[in-house]
């Protein structure tokens, strides 16, 4: 991927106020793209959207992907060249609490974006972001490939499976000729990195425990982990974003690259939640200044917890061989960059834009 490809391209991002979305927005702005973000208000407080201080550097539109009329008006006015669709209800546990909203957002929201792409002749390349959880999870030890059955268990995962099928239908029906947009889906694994403050995610939970201890003036904090034995593919947020951008560029030049891609880390970076939290604690304690509390973790089982997969891994051979993407940072380096961000957040949050630029430059150098 070359950053120069995106210079002066008109890029529309849905979900730009979220964790992945604001990192992608900053990368593209640094690359010289003209960006329009379409999203609801930031989903958390604090939010990376506020900390990144990007106000005025791009077109920031408040809107709901379930609102087809407003979304169409935005597409018609902006006339994007490239679309990244990240807007979603992304939390498994929230999908149990609000399944209808989850399906409306993740399925019909995706259909609305696809319809706007179909009706907007300027769009030449689009990447629809789903998840590694779209597959029927058989709890086996090898990675899922793109041709495995799609059948997510919980409402979030299943809604993303449905979104994938909607994309497949639109591609077959409307995006198969040379004059139409090239459209792909990207199924990414679990991401970590600075600026994620979502509920029910392990690294944000760790950071909240540290923030509480820091604000209370305590010497140490304790992280409670509800399921330390579940195994997931973890990667830094910049890894999948680089893959999305590479897919968009490759299929812009040659639509034969449009397709369905897993975007996951190497096998050595699939680890249990307990191992991940241990790595967080060790890295935090090694890097912390005297002003910050130390950290440890404990397991706390949850009674009547909703179903979540115990083992999940992706096979990313396809994107490596066809697109040329591969992970750059192993999990220890991912954790070091993540901890650096959050320690800066606690002690000097005005410097967040600088640390974002530094990490982007380091990753893409």
C-alpha positions in Angstrom: 0.0 0.0 0.0 1.2 3.5 -0.8 -0.1 6.5 1.2 0.1 8.6 -2.0 -2.7 6.6 -3.5 -5.2 8.2 -1.1 -4.0 11.7 -1.7 -6.9 13.9 -2.9 -9.2 10.8 -3.0 -12.7 11.5 -1.6 -13.2 8.9 1.1 -16.5 8.3 3.1 -16.2 6.5 6.4 -19.2 5.3 8.3 -18.7 4.9 12.0 -15.8 7.4 12.1 -16.5 8.3 15.7 -15.7 4.8 16.9 -12.4 3.3 18.0 -11.4 1.9 14.6 -13.1 4.7 12.7 -11.1 7.6 14.2 -7.8 5.9 13.7 -8.7 5.3 10.1 -9.8 8.9 9.7 -6.5 10.1 11.1 -4.5 7.8 8.8 -6.3 9.0 5.7 -6.1 12.7 6.7 -2.3 12.2 7.2 -2.2 10.7 3.7 -3.9 13.7 2.1 -7.4 12.3 1.6 -10.5 14.4 1.6 -12.6 12.6 4.3 -16.3 12.7 5.2 -17.3 10.8 8.3 -20.9 9.7 8.8 -21.8 8.4 12.3 -23.7 8.8 15.5 -22.2 10.6 18.4 -19.1 9.0 19.9 -20.2 5.7 21.6 -18.1 6.2 24.8 -17.1 9.0 27.2 -14.2 9.5 27.2 -13.8 8.9 23.5 -10.8 8.8 21.1 -12.9 11.0 18.8 -12.6 13.9 21.3 -9.0 13.1 22.3 -7.7 13.0 18.7 -8.6 16.7 18.2 -9.5 16.4 14.5 -12.3 18.9 14.5 -12.3 21.1 11.3 -9.9 18.8 9.4 -12.7 16.8 7.7 -16.4 16.8 7.1 -18.1 15.4 10.2 -21.7 14.4 9.6 -24.0 13.1 12.4 -26.3 10.4 11.0 -27.6 6.9 11.5 -26.9 4.2 8.8 -30.5 3.1 9.4 -31.7 6.4 7.9 -31.5 5.7 4.2 -32.8 9.1 3.1 -30.2 11.0 5.0 -27.5 8.6 4.0 -28.4 9.0 0.3 -28.3 12.7 0.6 -24.8 12.6 2.1 -23.5 10.3 -0.6 -25.1 12.5 -3.3 -23.6 15.7 -1.9 -20.1 14.3 -1.2 -19.7 12.0 -4.3 -17.1 9.7 -2.7 -14.5 7.7 -4.6 -13.9 5.2 -1.8 -16.2 4.0 1.0 -15.2 2.2 4.2 -18.2 0.9 6.1 -17.4 0.5 9.8 -20.6 1.7 11.5 -22.1 -1.1 13.6 -23.4 -2.2 17.0 -20.1 -4.1 17.8 -20.6 -5.5 21.3 -21.7 -9.1 21.8 -23.3 -8.5 25.2 -25.1 -5.5 24.0 -26.6 -7.6 21.2 -28.2 -9.9 23.9 -29.7 -6.8 25.6 -30.9 -5.2 22.3 -31.0 -7.7 19.5 -33.5 -5.8 17.3 -31.3 -2.7 17.3 -28.3 -4.9 16.6 -29.9 -6.4 13.5 -31.3 -3.1 12.3 -27.9 -1.5 12.5 -25.7 -4.3 11.3 -27.9 -5.7 8.6 -30.2 -3.0 7.3 -27.5 -0.4 8.0 -25.2 -2.4 5.7 -27.9 -2.8 3.1 -28.5 1.0 3.1 -24.8 1.7 2.6 -24.7 -0.8 -0.3 -27.8 0.8 -1.8 -26.1 4.2 -1.6 -23.0 2.8 -3.3 -25.2 1.3 -6.0 -26.8 4.7 -6.7 -23.7 6.8 -6.5 -21.7 6.5 -9.7 -18.6 8.1 -8.3 -17.8 5.2 -5.9 -15.1 3.0 -7.4 -14.0 1.0 -4.4 -15.7 0.0 -1.1 -14.7 -2.1 1.8 -17.4 -3.4 4.2 -16.1 -4.4 7.6 -17.6 -7.4 9.4 -15.9 -9.6 12.0 -14.1 -12.9 12.6 -17.3 -14.0 14.4 -19.3 -14.5 11.2 -18.4 -18.2 11.0 -20.2 -21.1 12.4 -18.0 -21.7 15.4 -17.1 -25.4 15.8 -14.5 -24.6 18.5 -11.8 -26.3 16.5 -8.1 -25.6 16.8 -7.4 -24.4 13.2 -8.3 -21.1 11.6 -11.5 -20.5 9.7 -11.1 -19.9 6.0 -13.2 -17.6 3.8 -15.2 -20.6 2.4 -16.4 -21.9 5.8 -20.1 -21.6 6.6 -21.4 -18.3 7.9 -23.6 -18.7 11.0 -22.7 -16.6 14.0 -24.2 -17.8 17.3 -25.2 -14.6 19.2 -27.2 -11.7 17.8 -24.1 -9.6 17.1 -22.2 -12.4 15.3 -25.3 -13.6 13.4 -26.2 -10.0 12.3 -22.7 -9.7 10.8 -23.2 -13.1 9.1 -26.4 -11.7 7.6 -24.5 -8.5 6.6 -22.0 -10.6 4.7 -24.8 -12.4 2.8 -26.3 -9.0 1.9 -23.0 -7.9 0.5 -22.7 -11.1 -1.5 -26.2 -10.6 -3.0 -25.4 -7.0 -3.9 -22.1 -8.0 -5.5 -23.8 -10.7 -7.6 -26.8 -8.5 -8.5 -25.3 -5.0 -9.0 -21.5 -4.9 -8.7 -20.3 -7.5 -11.1 -19.6 -5.5 -14.2 -16.6 -3.3 -15.0 -18.5 -0.1 -14.6 -19.7 -0.8 -11.1 -17.9 -0.3 -7.8 -15.5 -3.0 -6.6 -16.8 -4.2 -3.2 -15.1 -6.4 -0.6 -15.7 -7.5 2.9 -13.0 -7.8 5.6 -13.4 -10.1 8.6 -11.1 -8.9 11.3 -10.1 -10.5 14.6 -10.1 -8.8 18.0 -8.2 -5.5 18.0 -6.3 -3.7 20.8 -4.7 -0.3 20.8 -4.9 3.1 22.3 -8.3 4.9 22.5 -10.7 2.0 22.9 -13.0 2.8 25.8 -15.9 0.4 25.0 -17.7 -1.6 27.7 -17.2 -5.4 27.9 -13.8 -5.4 26.2 -10.8 -6.7 28.1 -8.2 -3.9 27.5 -10.6 -1.0 28.2 -11.6 -2.9 31.3 -8.0 -3.0 32.3 -7.6 0.7 31.7 -10.7 1.6 33.6 -9.3 -0.3 36.7 -6.0 1.6 36.3 -7.7 5.0 35.9 -9.8 4.4 39.0 -6.8 3.5 41.1 -4.9 6.5 39.7 -7.7 9.0 40.4 -8.0 7.6 43.9 -4.3 8.0 44.6 -3.9 4.2 45.1 -0.5 2.4 44.7 -2.0 -0.5 42.8 -5.1 -1.6 41.0 -6.7 -5.0 40.3 -8.3 -6.2 37.1 -11.1 -8.7 37.3 -11.3 -11.1 34.4 -14.5 -13.1 33.8 -13.2 -15.7 31.4 -9.4 -16.0 31.3 -9.4 -19.2 29.2 -11.1 -18.0 26.0 -8.7 -17.9 23.1 -8.8 -15.1 20.5 -6.7 -13.7 17.7 -5.4 -10.3 19.0 -3.9 -7.6 16.8 -3.2 -3.9 17.0 -5.9 -1.7 15.5 -3.5 -0.4 12.8 -3.1 -3.9 11.4 -6.7 -4.4 10.1 -6.9 -0.7 9.0 -3.8 -1.2 6.9 -5.5 -4.2 5.3 -8.7 -2.3 4.6 -6.7 0.4 2.9 -4.7 -2.1 0.9 -7.9 -3.9 -0.3 -9.4 -0.6 -1.3 -6.3 0.3 -3.3 -5.8 -3.1 -5.0 -9.4 -3.4 -6.2 -9.4 0.2 -7.4 -6.7 -0.8 -9.8 -8.1 -4.2 -10.7 -11.5 -5.4 -9.6 -10.3 -9.0 -9.6 -9.1 -8.4 -6.1 -12.6 -7.7 -4.8 -13.7 -10.5 -2.5 -14.0 -11.7 1.1 -10.9 -11.5 3.3 -9.9 -12.7 6.7 -7.7 -10.2 8.5 -6.0 -11.8 11.5 -2.7 -12.1 13.3 -0.2 -14.9 13.0 -0.9 -18.0 14.9 1.6 -17.1 17.6 -0.6 -14.0 18.4 -3.7 -16.1 19.2 -3.7 -16.3 23.0 -6.0 -16.7 26.0 -7.6 -13.7 27.7 -5.6 -14.6 30.8 -2.3 -14.5 28.9 -3.3 -11.2 27.3 -4.0 -9.6 30.7 -0.8 -11.0 32.2 1.0 -9.3 29.3 -0.8 -6.1 29.9 0.1 -6.1 33.6 3.7 -7.0 33.0 4.1 -4.3 30.3 2.3 -1.7 32.4 4.4 -2.3 35.5 7.6 -2.2 33.5 6.8 1.1 31.7 4.9 3.0 34.5 6.3 6.1 36.2 6.2 6.5 39.9 3.0 8.5 39.6 1.0 5.6 38.1 -0.3 2.6 40.1 1.0 -0.9 39.5 -1.5 -3.6 38.4 -2.4 -7.2 38.9 -5.4 -9.3 37.9 -7.7 -11.9 39.3 -10.2 -14.3 37.9 -13.9 -13.8 38.8 -16.4 -16.2 37.3 -19.7 -14.8 36.2 -22.9 -16.6 36.9 -25.4 -17.0 34.0 -23.1 -15.3 31.6 -24.3 -15.1 28.0 -22.7 -17.5 25.5 -19.4 -16.5 24.0 -17.1 -18.6 21.9 -14.2 -20.2 23.8 -11.9 -20.7 20.9 -11.7 -18.6 17.7 -8.9 -18.3 15.1 -8.6 -17.0 11.5 -6.7 -18.4 8.6 -5.5 -15.2 6.7 -3.7 -17.0 3.9 -5.9 -15.5 1.3 -5.2 -11.9 2.0 -1.5 -12.6 2.4 -1.2 -14.4 -1.0 -3.7 -12.3 -3.1 -3.3 -8.8 -1.6 0.2 -9.0 -0.2 -0.8 -7.9 3.3 0.7 -9.4 6.4 0.9 -8.5 10.1 3.8 -6.2 11.1 3.6 -6.2 14.9 3.5 -9.3 17.1 1.4 -9.2 20.3 4.2 -8.0 22.6 4.8 -4.9 20.4 1.1 -4.4 20.1 0.8 -4.4 23.9 3.7 -2.0 24.3 2.2 0.6 21.9 -1.2 0.1 23.6 0.2 0.7 27.1 2.2 3.7 26.0 -1.0 5.3 24.7 -3.0 4.7 27.9 -0.3 5.8 30.2 0.0 9.0 28.2 -3.8 9.3 28.4 -3.7 9.2 32.2 -0.8 11.6 32.7 -0.9 14.0 29.7 -4.0 13.5 27.5 -3.3 16.7 25.5 -0.5 14.7 23.8 -2.8 12.0 22.4 -2.7 13.4 18.8 1.1 13.3 18.9 1.3 9.7 20.1 -1.3 8.7 17.4 0.9 10.3 14.7 4.0 8.7 16.2 2.4 5.2 16.2 1.0 5.7 12.7 4.4 6.8 11.4 6.1 3.9 13.1 3.7 1.3 11.7 3.7 2.6 8.1 7.4 3.6 7.8 
